[in-house]
Structures are given as C-alpha cells and as structure tokens.
Amino acid sequence: MAKKAMNYTEAVQEIERILEKFRAEQLDVDTLAAEVKRASELIAACKVRLKEVEGEVAKILEA
C-alpha cells in the first residue's frame, strides 16, 4: 500500500520535532545527517505547497 502524502501541517510538525531534538542536543553524530536531510526535504516540500497555494489564492482574487 502506498504511503499517504504528508500535508503541510504534518511536515511543519515534523520539522519542529527535529528542531526540538537538535535544540535539546538529543541528536547524536550517527543520526544528525539523516535528520538534517529529512528536515531539508520537508522544507522543500513546504515551499512547493506554499507556492501552489499562492497561485490558487491569486487566481481566486483575480475572479
């Protein structure tokens, strides 16, 4: 079964969890790179979604 795509809110929540682990110094050397990579992927996905919504809102306001 395919994994459900993460929505914007879920992505932001996961970014916040990663950031909290980083701030609390709970990330060891072995997981740091993987967590930074995951956060980077989530941020990129959020940027894409924000651009999509921006376009949708612009179309609505033009009508």
C-alpha positions as a Markdown table, in Angstrom:
| # | Residue | x | y | z |
|---|---|---|---|---|
| 1 | Met | 0.0 | 0.0 | 0.0 |
| 2 | Ala | 1.3 | 3.5 | -0.9 |
| 3 | Lys | 2.1 | 5.8 | 1.9 |
| 4 | Lys | -0.2 | 8.8 | 2.3 |
| 5 | Ala | 1.4 | 12.1 | 1.2 |
| 6 | Met | 2.2 | 14.3 | 4.2 |
| 7 | Asn | 0.3 | 17.6 | 4.3 |
| 8 | Tyr | 1.8 | 21.0 | 5.1 |
| 9 | Thr | 0.8 | 20.9 | 8.8 |
| 10 | Glu | 2.3 | 17.4 | 9.3 |
| 11 | Ala | 5.5 | 18.5 | 7.6 |
| 12 | Val | 5.9 | 21.6 | 9.8 |
| 13 | Gln | 5.2 | 19.5 | 12.9 |
| 14 | Glu | 7.9 | 17.0 | 11.9 |
| 15 | Ile | 10.3 | 19.9 | 11.2 |
| 16 | Glu | 9.5 | 21.3 | 14.7 |
| 17 | Arg | 10.2 | 17.8 | 16.3 |
| 18 | Ile | 13.6 | 17.6 | 14.5 |
| 19 | Leu | 14.4 | 21.2 | 15.6 |
| 20 | Glu | 13.5 | 20.4 | 19.2 |
| 21 | Lys | 15.7 | 17.3 | 19.2 |
| 22 | Phe | 18.5 | 19.5 | 17.9 |
| 23 | Arg | 18.0 | 22.2 | 20.5 |
| 24 | Ala | 17.9 | 19.6 | 23.3 |
| 25 | Glu | 21.1 | 18.1 | 21.9 |
| 26 | Gln | 19.3 | 14.8 | 21.5 |
| 27 | Leu | 20.8 | 14.1 | 18.1 |
| 28 | Asp | 24.0 | 12.1 | 18.0 |
| 29 | Val | 26.6 | 12.1 | 15.3 |
| 30 | Asp | 25.1 | 9.0 | 13.7 |
| 31 | Thr | 21.6 | 10.5 | 13.2 |
| 32 | Leu | 22.4 | 14.2 | 12.7 |
| 33 | Ala | 23.0 | 13.9 | 9.0 |
| 34 | Ala | 19.8 | 11.9 | 8.4 |
| 35 | Glu | 17.7 | 14.3 | 10.4 |
| 36 | Val | 19.2 | 17.4 | 8.6 |
| 37 | Lys | 18.5 | 15.7 | 5.3 |
| 38 | Arg | 14.9 | 14.9 | 6.3 |
| 39 | Ala | 14.3 | 18.5 | 7.5 |
| 40 | Ser | 15.7 | 19.8 | 4.2 |
| 41 | Glu | 13.3 | 17.6 | 2.3 |
| 42 | Leu | 10.4 | 18.7 | 4.4 |
| 43 | Ile | 11.2 | 22.4 | 4.0 |
| 44 | Ala | 11.4 | 21.9 | 0.2 |
| 45 | Ala | 8.0 | 20.2 | 0.2 |
| 46 | Cys | 6.6 | 23.0 | 2.3 |
| 47 | Lys | 7.9 | 25.6 | -0.1 |
| 48 | Val | 6.3 | 23.8 | -3.1 |
| 49 | Arg | 3.0 | 23.7 | -1.3 |
| 50 | Leu | 3.1 | 27.4 | -0.3 |
| 51 | Lys | 3.8 | 28.3 | -4.0 |
| 52 | Glu | 0.8 | 26.2 | -5.0 |
| 53 | Val | -1.5 | 27.9 | -2.5 |
| 54 | Glu | -0.1 | 31.3 | -3.5 |
| 55 | Gly | -1.1 | 30.6 | -7.1 |
| 56 | Glu | -4.5 | 29.3 | -6.1 |
| 57 | Val | -5.2 | 32.4 | -4.0 |
| 58 | Ala | -4.0 | 34.7 | -6.8 |
| 59 | Lys | -6.5 | 33.0 | -9.2 |
| 60 | Ile | -9.3 | 33.4 | -6.7 |
| 61 | Leu | -8.6 | 37.1 | -6.2 |
| 62 | Glu | -8.5 | 37.7 | -9.9 |
| 63 | Ala | -12.0 | 36.4 | -10.4 |
